[in-house]
């Protein structure tokens, strides 16, 4: 019987289990919410992970249609790890109507990005003739590419081709070597097919002891091996002894076909262990150990490990500091020696930006062109940018448009936005706002912020013949909320101030301007200063107005420079200082601000903050007058009429006063009548 103390302890244990279970459920829910937020913001990796959860029903109700939706969003961004599972869904008819051609389409997109599992999937489609014409040689080509990544399943598929003489000359010995290489990577099917060849293959290869050994190893995870093992034991009746097989040593064996280097045992284990330490999957998060294991795999020729090291050193991870020189080294290993398309793009970008290697636009173009021709959408977009800017090559907008389109068709959102821009300008393609809108919407649907911003801009004017302020506000709101896009936040604020597409809401305008200004957007800083100065949407505060005005002025904003000059002249929010007033007016005047030129001329004419200088006053009045400033025109007319600091010239006086009067200056009109009377009186009379 249970004692009272034992029952009490049992209750405590049950309570603790309930608490831990609740905490774990809460953590899972929080993690799922965060994943959905990232996926909805357009992160391809999160979209793929969310699709996998819906496909398997982990943490969410199983929903294959939703899985397809998220995989599709990731795939259209050119994310290989989203393209492959989408291909699987189409091949098996999970959540969508079975469509082998679409399956082949997405497998190919992922395969050209060096994803070995997709390369095997594509090879299987060619081998079976599903969605494409049956072609064993093409199947072998993709298996060879996947096998170069030390992918054991590719070795098995190649082995089956050699064993059956499909697309290659029959060669059981080569098949056995491939099966054994997969077997030593702990791949159960490799063990099974090696055992089968030892049992049923050509006489020279038969060895029942080794067959028994590999069947027994494979039987732990592979049902066919369990059946074969049972059959062999019945036939042998104890007469066959199991023969242990030595594990392949480092560097053991030669390549069994041209493009596959020897695969020492342990490479796949090194990669798995590295990934565990990098993600904290079942072990303590330790990027330094992850790097150590990746290096072991990379030095044995693993392309995936080399690329992983390049990415880790590019971005930095925990205790592993960012080191672009090391990143460039590993990308060169993967690109130059192994032909990794992904590494070719990364290396091209490093040469383009001068990161980790000396800037070399010619080499950047070389590597990006290789990756682009191999079908990598990111490289295609990057190459398009180089052609558009004439970086390292002759500027060619048509070629830029070509590469943007290639990448856009693969779902690259940046390329879709860039292609749309060309359609709006008619550069490299015909002017076509309908196509521009199509590509902008494609990019925006994937969370491309610049595309959202551009849609907001197009809907706000009549360029596309589809002015719609409601839609303009919608896209600006999307862009403003997504990752804090400052230009969109500023535009959205102006719409709230002016009531364009949204109700007038000054506090809401202040909120968005504050966000944009905090990110350093100059126009938003000046607009925020104006709101503080006027007390619109926020309590009036001259000091804060001056603070933001100065921020914008120091970055060259003409309006802010003018406003700051006025603040210093009046002592509003700052200590009165005519010297600083002159300084900021000169800064704005140098940028051809007519208002600043007129105000600077007034200071020179009156000798405030500077020594009186009518020559300078006339110079700045003239600059402003030529830009149509009526006050400057009127003052210039008065100066020429009075001859104050300049020779009197009634003809010039009439010219400038006439222009000012025509612009609506009443004082200029009055002065004009007086000057005309002066000219009439000064005219010589007939005797």
Secondary structure as UniProt FT lines:
FT   HELIX           4..40
FT   TURN            41..42
FT   HELIX           44..56
FT   HELIX           64..76
FT   TURN            77..78
FT   HELIX           80..92
FT   HELIX           100..111
FT   TURN            112..114
FT   HELIX           116..128
FT   HELIX           136..147
FT   TURN            148..150
FT   HELIX           152..164
FT   HELIX           172..184
FT   TURN            185..186
FT   HELIX           188..200
FT   HELIX           203..205
FT   HELIX           208..218
FT   TURN            219..221
FT   HELIX           223..236
FT   TURN            237..238
FT   TURN            250..251
FT   TURN            258..259
FT   TURN            265..266
FT   HELIX           267..279
FT   HELIX           287..299
FT   TURN            300..301
FT   HELIX           303..315
FT   TURN            318..319
FT   HELIX           324..332
FT   HELIX           333..337
FT   HELIX           341..353
FT   HELIX           361..373
FT   TURN            374..375
FT   HELIX           377..389
FT   HELIX           397..409
FT   TURN            410..411
FT   HELIX           413..425
FT   HELIX           433..445
FT   TURN            446..447
FT   HELIX           449..460
FT   TURN            463..464
FT   HELIX           469..481
FT   TURN            483..484
FT   HELIX           486..498
FT   HELIX           506..518
FT   TURN            519..520
FT   HELIX           522..534
FT   HELIX           542..554
FT   TURN            555..556
FT   HELIX           558..570
FT   HELIX           578..589
FT   TURN            590..592
FT   HELIX           594..606
FT   HELIX           614..626
FT   TURN            627..628
FT   HELIX           630..642
FT   HELIX           650..662
FT   TURN            663..664
FT   HELIX           666..682
//
